[in-house]
Amino acid sequence: MLVRDAMSTVVLTIGPTHTLRQAAALMAARKVGAAIVHDPDAGGIGILTERDILISVGQGQDPDTERAHAHTTTDVVFATPAWTLEEAASAMAHGGFRHLIVLEDDQPAGVVSVRDIIRCWAPARQQVPA
């Protein structure tokens, strides 16, 4: 199975000046665990995850004043729709992250998460009782 079969095409894109509260509200409304941060001034595409927001709040930072750019991962591993789910899972395990931005023609086409991969693998891995 390929990344294109598992990825979510509901892509939330925010700007670098969104506050963490704004990002969290948008992520919650769209029911996604990550937002793509588009910042052409800082090199292009990064990712802000629910974990990044939790770390900031846990450190006592104010989600109404903290900006996405300060918490965005910019050293991103990108997948393509043609990757296998095994390749995506391996990249996530190796890098210690739970979301991959999927690029097609150098543009975000989707996001694949650990949950997406499990959703695809779980039915295939279950044994049907005889």
ABEGO torsion letter per residue (X at the ends): XBAAAABBABBBBBBAABBAAAAAAAAAAAGBABBBBBBAAAGEBBBBBAAAAAAAAAAGBBAAABBAAAABBABBBBBBAABBAAAAAAAAAAAGBABBBBBBGGBBAEBBBAAAAAAAAAAAABBBBX
